[in-house]
């Protein structure tokens, strides 16, 4: 069913999920507007990545509904979920690149899949598109390198280019600045922000990085122990009175204390 432009692209409606006796999501409700960048914030283990897996249909809620692009993905059969996953692409924390393929071949992979499926794109067009995407993520000179030659940040940039090659409607980023140094974290954040402005794609970013959230977010969902402690514009997050939210903001942004001379 086609969705209207004013209909939320993603909706969580009273979603709960537990693994065994451990609750991970507890009555979670929020929405993502078309073209919006939503950041899901919180400490490790509060259900942030589990939220992304529900959007992709890799997990199904124990209670509640998950809607994506006008469809309730929480009730779709696996065959129908494949179409959702063509419209919504995840950039994994690890990059999930193919080790045996060059940078260019990794980016070309979804284009070749599409060519085999639809017979609408030739090799010359594939290579032109690969060059364009690598230029967007500022890795044109790395097209013939193998993933093992790349830094963690560069691997994530390649993963973003590969995700864009699939021509999705929505991009999901899982902890894009984890395990990189502060300079590379800033570079990755700048890249995601540039692509947001260039493409206007609907995006969801999972992170515990407050600086990244302030750089990217239109709105924020802050999860505390699997529940929504805050949902709203990033500009209003500081006014949230939840003690865990305030502690998180304070500790994340507190400058390192100067080391006293011995």
C-alpha positions in Angstrom: 0.0 0.0 0.0 1.5 3.4 -1.0 2.1 5.7 1.9 1.4 9.4 2.0 4.2 11.9 2.5 2.8 13.0 5.8 2.6 9.5 7.2 5.4 8.4 9.6 7.9 6.2 7.7 8.6 4.1 10.9 6.3 3.6 13.9 6.8 1.7 17.1 3.4 1.2 18.8 3.7 -0.1 22.4 6.5 -2.6 21.5 7.8 -5.0 24.1 10.5 -7.6 23.7 12.2 -10.0 26.1 14.9 -12.6 25.8 14.0 -15.3 28.2 13.2 -13.6 31.5 15.2 -10.5 30.6 13.0 -7.6 29.2 14.9 -5.5 26.6 12.1 -3.2 25.2 9.4 -2.2 27.5 6.3 -0.6 26.0 8.3 1.5 23.5 6.5 3.9 21.2 7.9 6.5 18.8 7.8 7.5 15.1 10.2 8.6 12.4 9.0 11.1 9.8 9.9 10.7 6.2 13.2 12.5 5.6 13.9 12.8 9.3 17.1 11.7 11.2 16.2 10.1 14.5 18.9 9.2 17.0 18.3 6.4 19.5 20.4 7.1 22.5 21.2 5.2 25.7 23.7 3.2 27.6 24.9 -0.2 26.3 22.4 -3.0 26.7 19.2 -0.8 26.8 17.7 -2.1 23.6 19.1 0.3 21.0 20.4 -2.3 18.5 17.4 -4.5 19.2 15.3 -1.6 18.0 17.0 -1.6 14.6 16.5 -5.4 14.3 12.8 -4.9 14.8 12.7 -2.3 12.0 14.4 -4.8 9.6 12.2 -7.6 10.7 15.1 -9.7 12.0 13.2 -9.7 15.4 9.5 -9.6 16.1 8.0 -8.0 19.2 6.4 -10.0 21.9 3.7 -7.3 22.1 2.9 -4.2 20.0 3.4 -3.3 16.4 6.3 -2.1 14.2 5.3 -0.3 11.0 7.7 0.6 8.1 6.8 2.3 4.9 3.1 1.7 5.5 3.4 -2.0 6.3 3.3 -3.7 9.7 6.6 -5.6 9.4 6.0 -7.3 12.7 3.4 -9.5 11.0 4.9 -9.9 7.5 6.1 -13.2 6.1 9.8 -13.6 5.3 9.2 -13.2 1.6 7.6 -9.8 2.1 10.3 -8.7 4.5 12.8 -9.1 1.6 11.1 -6.2 -0.1 11.2 -4.1 3.1 15.0 -4.8 3.3 15.5 -3.5 -0.2 13.9 -0.2 0.9 15.6 -0.1 4.3 19.3 -0.7 4.5 21.5 -1.1 7.7 25.1 0.0 8.1 26.4 -2.5 10.6 28.8 -1.5 13.3 31.4 -3.9 11.9 31.0 -2.6 8.3 30.2 -6.2 7.3 32.3 -5.9 4.2 33.3 -8.9 2.0 36.9 -9.6 2.8 37.6 -11.2 -0.5 36.3 -8.2 -2.6 38.0 -4.9 -3.2 36.4 -1.6 -2.0 34.9 -1.0 -5.5 33.6 -4.6 -5.7 31.9 -4.3 -2.3 30.1 -1.1 -3.3 29.1 -2.7 -6.7 27.7 -5.8 -5.0 24.1 -4.5 -4.5 24.2 -2.9 -8.0 25.1 -6.3 -9.5 22.3 -8.0 -7.4 19.9 -5.5 -8.9 21.2 -6.0 -12.4 20.7 -9.8 -12.1 17.2 -9.3 -10.7 15.9 -6.5 -13.0 18.2 -6.5 -16.0 18.1 -2.7 -16.1 21.7 -1.7 -15.5 24.9 -2.6 -17.3 28.5 -2.9 -16.2 29.5 0.5 -17.4 26.7 2.1 -15.4 27.6 0.1 -12.4 31.2 1.3 -12.5 30.1 4.9 -13.0 27.8 4.6 -10.0 30.6 3.1 -7.9 32.9 5.9 -8.7 30.2 8.5 -7.8 29.5 6.8 -4.4 33.1 6.5 -3.5 33.5 10.1 -4.3 30.7 11.0 -2.0 32.4 9.3 0.9 35.8 10.6 -0.1 37.4 7.2 -0.8 37.9 7.4 -4.6 41.6 6.6 -4.3 40.8 3.5 -2.2 38.7 1.7 -4.8 41.2 -1.1 -5.5 42.2 -1.7 -1.9 41.1 -4.7 0.1 39.1 -4.2 3.4 42.0 -5.5 5.4 44.0 -2.4 4.3 41.4 0.0 5.6 41.0 1.6 9.0 37.8 1.0 11.0 36.5 4.4 10.0 37.3 3.8 6.3 35.5 0.5 6.5 32.4 2.3 7.8 32.6 4.8 5.0 32.7 2.0 2.4 29.8 0.3 4.2 27.8 3.6 3.9 28.6 3.8 0.2 27.5 0.2 -0.3 24.3 0.9 1.5 23.6 3.9 -0.7 24.2 1.8 -3.8 21.1 -0.2 -3.0 19.1 3.1 -3.5 17.2 2.7 -0.2 14.5 4.9 1.2 15.9 4.6 4.7 19.3 4.1 6.3 19.9 2.6 9.7 23.3 3.2 11.4 24.4 0.9 14.2 26.9 2.7 16.5 28.8 4.4 13.7 31.4 6.0 15.9 32.2 3.0 18.2 35.8 1.8 18.4 37.2 4.7 16.4 39.4 7.6 17.8 37.7 11.0 18.4 39.1 12.5 15.2 37.7 9.7 13.1 34.4 9.8 15.0 34.1 13.4 14.1 34.9 12.6 10.4 32.3 9.8 10.3 29.7 12.1 11.9 30.5 14.8 9.3 30.1 12.3 6.5 26.7 11.1 7.8 25.5 14.7 8.1 26.7 15.5 4.6 24.8 12.5 3.2 21.7 13.5 5.1 21.7 16.9 3.5 22.5 15.6 0.1 20.1 12.7 -0.1 17.2 13.6 2.3 16.9 10.0 3.2 15.0 8.9 6.3 17.6 7.8 8.8 17.9 6.1 12.2 21.2 6.3 14.1 21.8 4.2 17.2 24.6 5.6 19.4 25.7 6.4 22.9 27.7 9.4 21.6 26.1 12.6 22.7 28.3 14.7 20.4 27.2 12.7 17.4 23.6 13.0 18.5 23.8 16.8 18.8 25.4 16.9 15.3 22.9 14.7 13.5 19.5 14.4 15.3 16.3 16.0 14.3 14.6 14.1 17.2 15.9 11.7 19.8 14.6 8.6 21.5 16.4 8.1 24.8 16.1 4.5 26.2 16.6 3.8 29.9 16.3 0.1 30.9 14.3 -0.6 27.7 11.7 2.1 28.2 11.4 5.5 26.5 12.6 8.2 28.9 12.5 10.9 26.3 11.2 11.3 22.8 11.3 14.7 21.1 13.5 17.3 19.4 17.2 17.2 20.3 17.0 20.9 21.4 14.7 19.8 24.3 16.8 16.9 25.5 18.7 18.9 28.1 15.4 19.8 29.8 14.4 16.2 30.3 14.2 15.6 34.1 14.8 11.9 34.1 17.8 11.4 36.4 19.4 8.8 34.2 19.2 11.1 31.1 20.7 13.9 33.1 23.5 11.7 34.4 24.2 10.4 30.9 24.5 13.9 29.5 26.6 15.2 32.3 29.1 12.3 32.3 29.4 12.1 28.5 30.1 15.8 28.1 32.1 16.5 31.3 35.7 17.4 30.3 38.5 15.2 31.6 39.9 16.5 34.8 43.4 17.9 34.6 46.0 15.6 36.1 47.5 17.2 39.2 51.3 17.5 39.2 53.0 14.9 41.3 
